Amino acid sequence: MSYLVLARKWRPKTFADMVGQKHVLQALVNALESGRLHHAYLFAGTRGVGKTTIARILAKALNCESGVTAEPCGKCSACTEIDEGRFIDLIEVDAASKTKVADTRELLDNVQYSPSTGRFKVYLIDEVHMLSPHSFNALLKTLEEPPPHVKFLLATTDPQKLPATVLSRCLQFNLSRLTPRLITDRLDYICKEEDIDATTASLNMLSRAADGSLRDALSLLDQAIAYCGGKLEEEPVAAMLGTIDRDHVMKLLRFLAENDGQGLMRMVAEIDKQFPDYKRLLDDLARLLQRATIYQVLGSSDHDDEFDVEELKQIADQISPADLQLFYQTALIGRRDLDLSPDPRSGAEMTLLRMLAFRPAAAAQNVAKGGGESKSRKSTSAPKAAAATSSASVQTTKAASASWQDDADWTQLLSKMDLKGATRLLATNCALLRREGDTLYLSLDAKSEAMLTRARQNALAESLSQQFGETLRVSIEVGEAAPETPVQEESRMEGERYAAAKASLEADPNIKTLQTMFGAELKVDSIEPITPSQSE
């Protein structure tokens, strides 16, 4: 018997066999059990995550001889024929090779006829986004109102290319990428069933290389079994994938922490002897930097066991958070631009050297001297510097602050303060009532009550404290603002300027002459009074 590749041999045959995609499976199972079946389903997701597999299992669930069920028997003629790809009422179409409108019309000519042997006639259209616009138009009417015995199952890797008219007629499910842990668990199970000896580290490498696709992971597993002679270990699998030993990545990061450019170049030369994939090298470096950053923030790592906790702790202690962010961003940009470099090695070298070149000079000098500060020292020095800065700013503020006067004009006071946004809007709609001790009492018109929030009130109090060099509190009473607020004052003055401008124009002898001789009319709504700032 010919060999059947693992991706086909271990293809799930029931919903229970599926790996991941619980959000999709739960919805389909509930629909099958309750009988609330839609006539068109769209499965979207990247390659190898189970789109076509779920569609075929759904076709079995609809046509199983035991009835419509979420658990097809897998033994009846309908189930076995669907598994073997010869069920006459499951019409599978590769839209990438049949894009013409004539192909679509030919396909739909038989929609009206009842199923030959099954309960439903199921149309499974893979890569449906490849259909031409005319093909979509030919499909629309049937997709909206198909015969009761027809179900459409559509699969695509690019749902953005589907017309909105098609999307609106389908029940859409977005399949997510599988996590490395899920893929590793599945590979481990298959290796045990196939009697293949494989280490966890080697399976972790395969799952990361698969990039969320279980089918790709199984193809890589087939390749690894052939390459390693049936026994999977970390070193030969790494050589097959072109990945780098984690110890080498750790050494690169140590040289970066020590600002040792020569050490970096020696390490790259040593890595180059293994004919590595430099994109994977930068990927591994970025992944290590990301985990170290999480460890700095959380004090622990809740990811898989890809990196040792002690290694992460060592990196977090040696490299500052700012440098970790710089190194990570540089690694991402370097990986993106690697294809533009003269050769992969030179691109990787320039990326590593760029990390050193763009590193803050002071931090680089400290590390070069071997005097990397401990986390505790860094954490204590920062508050001291902040306290000194705060103290200096308070003294400067007090020196430049004005003294409070009982007859202070609220409008003039606000003009001297650096208030912005919603805080300034709140202040200009308030009126100053009085001061009692360290509290200023303001009145806010009830119509403007929506402007009052605790954050804005605190911001106003802080600005007033800075203005007068003393700690002040603000109490705002909502009600009729007895004194005139700055907004009301501005509105009143605007009205007065308008009235004065109108009276001046009406009394102008030239305008009166035009009105008398030519019947001219003064359009009062076009009058714009000159503000004091414009007159200056």
HELIX and SHEET records of a PDB file:
HELIX    1   1 LEU A    6  LYS A    9  1                                   4    
HELIX    2   2 PHE A   15  ASP A   17  5                                   3    
HELIX    3   3 LYS A   22  SER A   34  1                                  13    
HELIX    4   4 LYS A   51  ASN A   63  1                                  13    
HELIX    5   5 SER A   77  GLU A   84  1                                   8    
HELIX    6   6 VAL A  101  LEU A  108  1                                   8    
HELIX    7   7 VAL A  128  MET A  130  5                                   3    
HELIX    8   8 PRO A  133  GLU A  144  1                                  12    
HELIX    9   9 PRO A  159  LYS A  161  5                                   3    
HELIX   10  10 ALA A  164  LEU A  167  1                                   4    
HELIX   11  11 PRO A  180  GLU A  193  1                                  14    
HELIX   12  12 THR A  200  ALA A  209  1                                  10    
HELIX   13  13 LEU A  214  CYS A  228  1                                  15    
HELIX   14  14 GLU A  234  LEU A  241  1                                   8    
HELIX   15  15 ARG A  246  ALA A  257  1                                  12    
HELIX   16  16 GLY A  261  ASP A  272  1                                  12    
HELIX   17  17 TYR A  278  LEU A  298  1                                  21    
HELIX   18  18 VAL A  309  GLN A  318  1                                  10    
HELIX   19  19 PRO A  321  ARG A  336  1                                  16    
HELIX   20  20 LEU A  338  LEU A  340  5                                   3    
HELIX   21  21 PRO A  344  ALA A  357  1                                  14    
HELIX   22  22 ALA A  361  ALA A  368  1                                   8    
HELIX   23  23 LYS A  375  ALA A  400  1                                  26    
HELIX   24  24 TRP A  410  LYS A  416  1                                   7    
HELIX   25  25 GLY A  421  THR A  428  1                                   8    
HELIX   26  26 ALA A  446  MET A  451  5                                   6    
HELIX   27  27 ARG A  454  PHE A  468  1                                  15    
HELIX   28  28 PRO A  486  ALA A  507  1                                  22    
HELIX   29  29 PRO A  509  PHE A  518  1                                  10    
HELIX   30  30 VAL A  524  SER A  526  5                                   3    
HELIX   31  31 PRO A  532  SER A  535  1                                   4    
SHEET    1   A 5 LEU A  90  ASP A  94  0                                        
SHEET    2   A 5 LYS A 121  ASP A 126  1                                        
SHEET    3   A 5 VAL A 150  THR A 156  1                                        
SHEET    4   A 5 ALA A  40  ALA A  44  1                                        
SHEET    5   A 5 LEU A 171  ASN A 174  1                                        
SHEET    1   B 2 ASP A 197  ALA A 198  0                                        
SHEET    2   B 2 LYS A 231  LEU A 232  1                                        
SHEET    1   C 3 CYS A 430  GLU A 436  0                                        
SHEET    2   C 3 THR A 439  LEU A 444 -1                                        
SHEET    3   C 3 ARG A 473  VAL A 478  1                                        
END                                                                             
